[in-house]
Amino acid sequence: MREERRSEPRRGLSTRVGLVLAATGIMSATVDARALADRVPDWRDTIGFGVAIALLAAASFRRPLAPALPDLRLAAARHLQPLALGALALGSPLALWIGGARTLGPALWLAVALALGAALWALADRRRAHPSDRLRRAGYAIVAIALAGASAARTLSIAGPGAVLLDAVTLAAVVVLVGLAYLRIRPALRDALAASAALAAFALLGVAYVAGTTYGNDAVAAPHQAALLLLAGRHPYASFDAAEALARFGLDPALATHLEDGGIVRGYSYPALSFLYVAPFVWAGLGDVRWLDLAVVLAIATLASRAARAGWRPMVLATVIGSEVVVRQSILAGVDPLWALLLAAAWLARRSAWSAPLLGLALADRQLAWFAFPFVLVAYAERGGARVALRRAGMALGVALLVQLPFLATAPAATLEGILAPLLAPIVSDGVGLMQLGVTDRYTPLLPRAAFTLASVAVLALLLTAAWRRARGLAGAWLAWPFVPLFFAWRSLQNYFAFMPLLALVADDEVASERSGAADAPDGPAHPH
């Protein structure tokens, strides 16, 4: 028994992972509940996302702000008790289906029952077993729950004769995951088979989403149209017109991003890499750029899981497979996820010379990466010193500027106006943040835009100060905290928070394997904190 206790994962780590899984489940349940009710975002979304973001913030400390979680007795093994809470929350979207909200096929019902039963057995089993075996069984069951939930949620958006095949594939993947959890084979092979089964089934779901639907918003039509303009020899910023882009793809003009005066944002409002990486595929004949988004999401899941220690890889996968925000925003809606892949890669490569260029490419793709930039610089300084941080900041900004430079040089006003539009243009308030309380139902007064901007800037400054002063006590904060201020912003769209759970685990050094850059940067002395 003493040997088993010494082999158990640290309670702080399992608590952090449990909180991240719980946040993923709560976001997914919030999104599914809204879709089932066929309603617009309201105060319920604010509460759901607010609770999830609070859990992610609590999970950002090496000693999480939830010391009572391991004492809830939700699992037989002490180190699995926080994970039991995470599995329970991750499975909460399934309660919407078990309650009869939608009819599921027999194969999918069986997959749901098997996944939930496997999790209950793995977590409650009181027989003696090595902690690594317990963790693996719980992890595979958690991925099975995530996959079953993702397949059940699919029925909200797509249906048809292919549903039977999709349900059968989901069931097969769940059976493989449950079987591998107890099969005694070489660990590396077992983990590879489990990840392949889960990702293959998830990829097939993504294929069904893309093949079974068409463009539904301006966020996916815009980069496609900008790429077409570039290929036609026209300036993507100076020539872009949002109404023209929506018309080209047969979308309702009401889907454009609106201004407070009733007009729309007509210019292209993203950095240049967002259409540059699309352009070669459009040139080759790709008619739906969401295929690229699906490939990027799969790449994120693969990269992040491979960078994690073996015991925690299933939990990392679950934050993608089990996230309805990722599925609905990055695959179904086609909101570009490339910035998240580049940001995760930059963090995982922070011991190498590739980190700064990858960070620069993330900055050149989407404005969301800009919020992570100062936190990553603080992490650079904490590990390698101020000179390292400044040198890497210059490299990252240089790469970002280099990508944008051809368009800045030829049409500076149109380019700057487009890129800065999300931050400076008088766009209408929208999203799932605190602003929602005053927008939809008027539960609180709708404060001026400046008040929300001030609140989000204040939260950003507070978190940056905490990251600088308390760096040694932080875990996943480096890549999770950057998006917390957006909950207080004038616009807080749900896609802003899609990758928060995954990035929280990517930035947690105890989740990462030794090969992924957990040690201090080699190119400078440790910062004296």
C-alpha positions in Angstrom: 0.0 0.0 0.0 2.9 2.4 0.7 4.4 1.7 -2.7 1.0 2.4 -4.3 0.6 5.7 -2.5 4.1 6.8 -3.6 3.1 6.0 -7.2 -0.1 8.0 -7.2 -0.3 11.2 -9.2 0.0 14.3 -7.2 -3.3 15.4 -5.7 -2.9 18.9 -7.0 -2.4 17.7 -10.6 -5.4 15.3 -10.6 -7.5 18.1 -9.1 -6.4 20.5 -11.8 -7.2 18.0 -14.6 -10.5 17.2 -13.0 -11.4 20.9 -12.9 -10.4 21.3 -16.6 -12.6 18.4 -17.6 -15.5 19.8 -15.6 -15.1 23.1 -17.3 -15.2 21.4 -20.7 -18.3 19.5 -19.8 -20.1 22.6 -18.5 -19.3 24.6 -21.6 -20.6 21.7 -23.7 -23.8 21.3 -21.7 -24.5 25.0 -22.0 -24.1 25.0 -25.8 -26.2 21.8 -26.2 -28.9 23.1 -23.9 -29.2 26.3 -26.0 -29.3 24.3 -29.2 -31.9 21.9 -27.9 -34.1 24.9 -26.8 -33.4 26.6 -30.2 -32.8 30.0 -28.4 -30.3 32.8 -28.7 -27.7 33.3 -26.0 -29.0 34.7 -22.7 -28.2 34.8 -19.0 -28.0 31.0 -18.9 -25.0 31.1 -21.2 -23.3 33.7 -19.0 -23.7 31.5 -16.0 -22.6 28.4 -17.8 -19.5 29.9 -19.3 -18.8 32.0 -16.2 -18.7 28.9 -14.0 -16.5 27.1 -16.6 -14.0 30.0 -16.8 -14.0 30.2 -13.0 -13.1 26.5 -12.8 -10.3 27.0 -15.3 -9.0 29.9 -13.4 -9.0 27.8 -10.2 -7.1 25.0 -12.1 -4.4 27.4 -13.1 -2.6 27.2 -9.7 -0.3 24.4 -8.7 -2.3 24.2 -5.6 -5.8 24.5 -7.0 -8.3 26.7 -5.3 -10.5 23.7 -4.6 -9.0 21.7 -1.7 -12.2 19.9 -0.9 -12.6 18.2 -4.2 -10.5 15.1 -3.4 -12.7 14.5 -0.3 -15.9 14.2 -2.2 -15.5 10.4 -2.3 -16.6 10.1 -5.9 -14.1 7.4 -6.6 -12.5 4.5 -4.8 -8.9 5.5 -5.4 -7.9 8.8 -3.8 -6.1 10.2 -6.8 -9.1 9.5 -9.0 -11.7 11.4 -7.0 -11.2 14.8 -8.7 -11.3 13.0 -12.1 -14.6 11.5 -11.1 -16.0 15.0 -10.8 -14.6 15.9 -14.1 -16.0 12.8 -15.8 -19.4 13.5 -14.2 -19.4 17.1 -15.6 -18.0 15.9 -19.0 -20.9 13.5 -19.2 -23.5 16.1 -18.3 -24.5 16.8 -21.9 -25.5 13.2 -22.2 -28.1 13.8 -19.5 -29.9 16.0 -22.1 -30.2 12.9 -24.3 -30.9 10.3 -21.6 -33.8 12.6 -20.5 -35.4 12.0 -23.9 -34.7 15.4 -25.5 -33.8 13.6 -28.8 -34.1 10.1 -30.1 -30.8 8.3 -30.5 -30.1 5.2 -32.5 -29.7 1.8 -30.7 -26.0 1.7 -31.4 -25.5 5.1 -30.0 -27.6 4.3 -26.9 -25.4 1.3 -26.4 -22.2 3.4 -26.8 -23.5 5.9 -24.2 -24.4 3.1 -21.7 -21.0 1.4 -22.2 -19.0 4.6 -21.8 -20.8 5.6 -18.7 -20.7 2.1 -17.3 -16.9 1.8 -18.0 -16.3 5.1 -16.2 -18.4 4.1 -13.2 -16.5 0.8 -13.0 -13.1 2.3 -13.4 -13.6 4.9 -10.8 -15.5 2.8 -8.2 -13.5 -0.4 -8.5 -12.0 -1.1 -5.1 -9.8 -4.0 -6.1 -6.1 -3.6 -5.7 -4.5 -2.1 -8.8 -1.5 -0.1 -9.6 -2.3 3.7 -9.8 -1.1 3.9 -13.4 -3.6 1.1 -14.3 -6.4 2.9 -12.5 -5.5 6.2 -14.2 -5.4 4.6 -17.7 -8.8 2.9 -17.2 -10.4 6.1 -16.0 -8.8 8.1 -18.8 -9.9 5.7 -21.6 -13.5 5.8 -20.1 -13.4 9.6 -20.0 -12.5 9.7 -23.7 -15.3 7.2 -24.4 -17.7 9.5 -22.6 -16.5 12.5 -24.6 -16.9 10.6 -27.9 -20.4 9.4 -27.0 -21.4 12.9 -26.1 -20.0 14.4 -29.3 -21.8 11.8 -31.4 -25.1 12.4 -29.5 -24.8 16.1 -30.1 -24.3 15.5 -33.8 -27.9 14.7 -34.2 -28.8 18.4 -33.5 -27.1 19.5 -36.7 -27.1 16.6 -39.2 -29.2 13.5 -39.8 -29.9 11.1 -42.6 -28.9 7.6 -43.7 -25.3 8.0 -42.7 -26.3 8.4 -39.1 -26.4 4.6 -38.6 -22.8 4.3 -39.8 -21.7 7.1 -37.6 -23.4 5.5 -34.6 -21.8 2.2 -35.4 -18.3 3.7 -35.7 -18.8 5.5 -32.3 -19.9 2.3 -30.7 -16.9 0.5 -32.2 -14.5 3.1 -30.9 -16.0 3.0 -27.4 -15.7 -0.8 -27.4 -12.0 -0.5 -28.4 -11.3 2.1 -25.8 -12.9 0.1 -23.0 -11.2 -3.1 -24.2 -7.8 -1.5 -24.4 -8.1 -0.1 -20.9 -7.8 -3.7 -19.6 -5.8 -5.3 -22.3 -2.2 -6.2 -21.3 0.0 -5.2 -24.3 2.9 -2.9 -24.8 1.9 0.5 -23.2 3.1 2.6 -26.2 1.1 0.4 -28.6 -2.0 0.5 -26.4 -1.9 4.3 -26.1 -1.4 4.6 -29.9 -4.3 2.3 -30.6 -6.6 4.1 -28.1 -5.7 7.6 -29.5 -6.1 6.4 -33.1 -9.6 4.9 -32.4 -10.8 8.0 -30.6 -9.4 10.4 -33.2 -10.6 8.3 -36.1 -14.2 8.3 -34.8 -14.0 12.0 -34.0 -12.6 12.7 -37.5 -15.5 10.9 -39.1 -17.9 13.0 -37.1 -16.1 16.1 -38.4 -16.4 14.8 -42.0 -20.1 14.4 -41.5 -20.4 17.9 -40.2 -18.5 19.5 -43.1 -20.0 17.3 -45.8 -23.6 17.5 -44.4 -23.8 21.3 -44.0 -22.8 24.5 -45.8 -21.3 27.8 -44.7 -23.4 29.4 -42.0 -21.6 32.6 -40.9 -19.3 35.4 -42.1 -16.3 34.1 -40.1 -15.8 31.2 -42.6 -16.9 33.1 -45.7 -14.5 36.0 -45.1 -11.1 34.1 -45.4 -12.4 32.1 -48.3 -13.4 35.3 -50.1 -10.1 37.0 -49.2 -8.2 34.1 -50.6 -10.2 34.3 -53.8 -9.4 38.1 -54.1 -5.7 37.4 -53.5 -5.7 34.7 -56.2 -7.4 37.1 -58.6 -4.6 39.7 -58.1 -6.7 42.0 -55.9 -5.8 43.4 -52.5 -7.6 41.3 -49.8 -8.1 44.3 -47.5 -8.7 47.1 -50.0 -11.1 45.1 -52.2 -12.9 43.0 -49.6 -16.6 43.7 -49.0 -18.5 41.6 -46.5 -21.8 41.8 -48.3 -20.2 40.6 -51.5 -18.6 37.7 -49.6 -21.9 36.6 -48.0 -23.7 36.8 -51.4 -21.0 34.7 -53.1 -21.6 31.9 -50.7 -25.4 32.3 -50.6 -25.6 33.5 -47.0 -28.1 35.8 -45.5 -26.9 39.4 -45.3 -28.1 39.5 -41.7 -25.1 37.2 -40.8 -22.7 40.1 -41.3 -21.1 41.6 -38.2 -23.2 44.7 -37.4 -22.2 48.1 -36.1 -24.0 50.0 -33.4 -25.4 52.5 -36.0 -27.0 49.7 -38.0 -24.3 49.3 -40.6 -22.0 46.3 -41.0 -18.3 45.7 -40.8 -17.5 45.6 -44.5 -13.7 45.2 -44.5 -11.7 42.1 -43.9 -11.1 42.1 -40.1 -8.4 39.4 -39.5 -4.6 39.3 -39.9 -3.2 38.1 -43.1 -2.2 34.5 -42.3 -5.9 33.6 -41.9 -6.3 33.8 -45.7 -2.8 33.2 -46.8 -2.8 29.6 -45.5 -6.2 29.0 -47.1 -5.2 30.4 -50.5 -3.1 27.5 -51.9 -5.9 25.0 -51.1 -8.5 27.3 -52.7 -6.2 27.6 -55.8 -6.1 23.8 -55.9 -9.9 23.7 -56.0 -11.0 23.3 -52.4 -14.6 24.4 -52.2 -15.1 24.4 -48.4 -12.3 25.7 -46.2 -13.8 23.9 -43.2 -11.9 20.8 -44.3 -8.8 22.7 -43.3 -10.3 23.6 -40.0 -11.1 20.0 -39.3 -7.5 19.0 -40.1 -6.2 21.7 -37.8 -8.4 20.6 -34.9 -7.2 17.0 -35.4 -3.6 18.3 -35.5 -4.2 20.3 -32.2 -5.5 17.2 -30.5 -2.7 15.0 -31.8 0.1 17.5 -30.9 -1.2 18.3 -27.4 -1.9 14.6 -26.5 1.5 13.4 -27.8 3.2 16.2 -25.7 1.5 14.9 -22.5 2.6 12.2 -20.2 1.1 8.8 -21.1 -1.4 8.8 -18.1 -2.8 12.2 -19.0 -3.1 11.9 -22.8 -6.7 10.7 -22.7 -7.8 13.7 -20.6 -6.1 16.0 -23.1 -7.9 14.4 -26.0 -11.2 14.7 -24.1 -10.9 18.5 -23.9 -11.2 18.5 -27.7 -13.4 15.5 -28.5 -15.8 16.4 -25.7 -16.0 20.1 -26.4 -19.1 21.2 -28.2 -17.6 24.7 -28.4 -14.7 23.3 -30.4 -16.9 21.2 -32.6 -19.6 23.8 -33.3 -17.3 26.7 -33.7 -14.1 25.4 -35.3 -15.6 22.6 -37.4 -19.3 23.2 -38.0 -19.1 27.1 -38.2 -15.5 27.1 -39.6 -14.0 29.7 -37.2 -10.3 29.5 -37.9 -8.5 27.4 -35.2 -5.0 27.7 -36.7 -3.9 30.3 -34.1 -4.5 27.8 -31.3 -2.4 25.2 -33.0 0.5 27.7 -33.5 0.2 29.0 -30.0 0.3 25.5 -28.5 3.2 24.6 -30.7 5.1 27.8 -29.7 4.6 26.9 -26.0 5.6 23.3 -26.4 8.7 24.4 -28.4 9.7 27.1 -25.9 13.1 25.4 -25.3 14.0 25.7 -28.9 14.6 28.5 -31.5 11.2 27.7 -33.1 9.1 29.0 -30.3 9.2 32.7 -31.2 8.5 32.3 -35.0 5.6 30.0 -34.1 4.3 32.6 -31.7 4.7 35.2 -34.4 2.7 33.1 -36.9 -0.1 32.8 -34.3 -0.1 36.6 -33.9 -0.3 36.8 -37.7 -3.4 34.6 -37.9 -5.9 35.8 -35.3 -6.3 38.6 -32.8 -7.0 36.1 -30.0 -3.3 35.2 -30.0 -2.5 38.8 -29.1 -4.0 38.3 -25.7 -1.7 35.3 -25.0 1.4 37.2 -26.2 2.2 39.1 -23.0 1.6 36.0 -20.8 4.0 33.9 -23.0 6.6 36.7 -22.7 6.2 36.7 -18.9 6.8 32.9 -19.0 9.9 33.4 -21.2 11.2 35.9 -18.7 10.5 33.7 -15.7 12.4 30.8 -17.2 15.1 32.5 -19.2 15.4 36.1 -18.0 14.4 39.5 -19.4 16.9 39.4 -22.3 15.5 36.1 -23.6 12.0 37.5 -23.3 12.8 40.7 -25.2 14.7 38.9 -27.9 11.9 36.4 -28.5 9.3 39.2 -28.4 11.2 40.9 -31.1 11.4 37.8 -33.2 7.7 37.0 -32.8 6.7 40.5 -33.7 9.1 40.5 -36.6 7.6 37.3 -38.0 4.0 38.7 -37.5 5.0 42.0 -39.3 6.7 40.1 -42.1 3.5 38.2 -42.9 1.5 41.4 -42.8 4.0 43.7 -44.5 3.0 43.2 -48.2 -0.5 44.3 -47.4 0.5 47.1 -45.1 2.9 48.5 -47.7 0.3 48.5 -50.5 -2.8 49.6 -48.7 -1.9 50.6 -45.1 -5.1 52.4 -44.2 -7.4 49.6 -45.3 -5.2 46.9 -43.7 -4.9 48.6 -40.3 -8.6 49.5 -40.3 -9.5 45.8 -41.0 -7.1 44.2 -38.5 -8.0 46.7 -35.7 -11.8 46.6 -36.4 -12.6 44.0 -33.7 -10.8 46.2 -31.1 -11.7 49.7 -32.2 -14.8 49.6 -34.4 -18.2 50.3 -32.8 -19.4 46.7 -33.2 -22.6 45.7 -31.5 -22.3 43.9 -28.2 -22.6 40.1 -28.4 -21.5 36.9 -26.8 -21.7 34.8 -23.6 -20.0 37.1 -21.2 -21.2 39.5 -18.6 -22.5 41.8 -21.2 -25.2 39.3 -22.0 -27.0 40.1 -18.8 -27.7 43.6 -20.1 -28.2 42.8 -23.8 -30.9 40.2 -24.0 -33.0 40.2 -20.9 -32.0 43.5 -19.2 -31.2 41.8 -15.9 -28.6 44.5 -15.4 -28.2 47.9 -17.1 -26.2 47.7 -20.4 -23.2 49.8 -19.5 -21.4 51.8 -22.1 -18.8 50.0 -24.2 -16.0 51.9 -22.4 -17.1 50.4 -19.1 -16.6 46.8 -20.4 -13.3 47.8 -22.1 -12.1 49.2 -18.8 -13.2 46.1 -16.9 -11.5 43.7 -19.3 -8.3 45.8 -19.3 -8.3 45.9 -15.5 -8.7 42.1 -15.3 -5.9 41.6 -17.9 -3.6 43.9 -15.9 -4.4 42.0 -12.7 -3.7 38.6 -14.2 -0.5 39.8 -15.8 0.7 41.1 -12.4 -0.2 37.9 -10.7 1.6 35.9 -13.4 4.7 38.0 -12.9 4.7 38.0 -9.1 3.5 34.4 -8.5 4.9 32.6 -11.5 6.3 29.7 -9.5 2.9 28.9 -8.1 1.2 28.7 -11.5 0.4 25.7 -13.8 -1.8 26.2 -16.8 -2.3 29.9 -16.2 0.1 30.9 -19.0 -2.3 29.9 -21.8 -5.7 29.9 -19.9 -5.6 33.3 -18.2 -5.2 35.3 -21.5 -8.9 34.7 -22.4 -10.4 35.4 -19.0 -10.6 39.2 -19.6 -12.7 38.5 -22.7 -15.5 37.4 -20.5 -15.8 41.0 -19.2 -15.5 42.5 -22.7 -18.1 44.3 -24.9 -17.9 41.3 -27.2 -17.3 37.8 -25.7 -18.2 35.3 -28.4 -18.1 31.7 -27.3 -15.3 30.8 -29.8 -13.0 33.0 -27.7 -13.1 30.3 -25.0 -13.2 27.2 -27.2 -9.6 26.1 -26.6 -9.2 27.3 -23.0 -9.4 23.8 -21.5 -6.9 22.3 -23.9 -4.5 25.2 -23.6 -4.7 25.0 -19.8 -3.4 21.4 -19.9 -0.8 22.2 -22.6 0.7 24.9 -20.4 0.7 22.7 -17.3 4.3 21.4 -16.9 3.2 18.4 -14.8 0.9 17.2 -17.5 3.6 17.7 -20.2 6.1 15.0 -20.9 9.8 15.7 -20.4 10.3 16.0 -24.1 7.8 18.8 -24.6 9.8 21.7 -23.0 8.9 21.5 -19.3 12.4 22.4 -18.3 13.8 25.9 -18.2 14.8 27.6 -21.4 18.5 26.8 -22.2 19.3 30.2 -23.7 19.4 32.3 -20.5 19.6 32.3 -16.8 16.6 31.6 -14.6 14.7 34.7 -13.7 15.2 35.6 -10.0 11.7 35.3 -8.5 
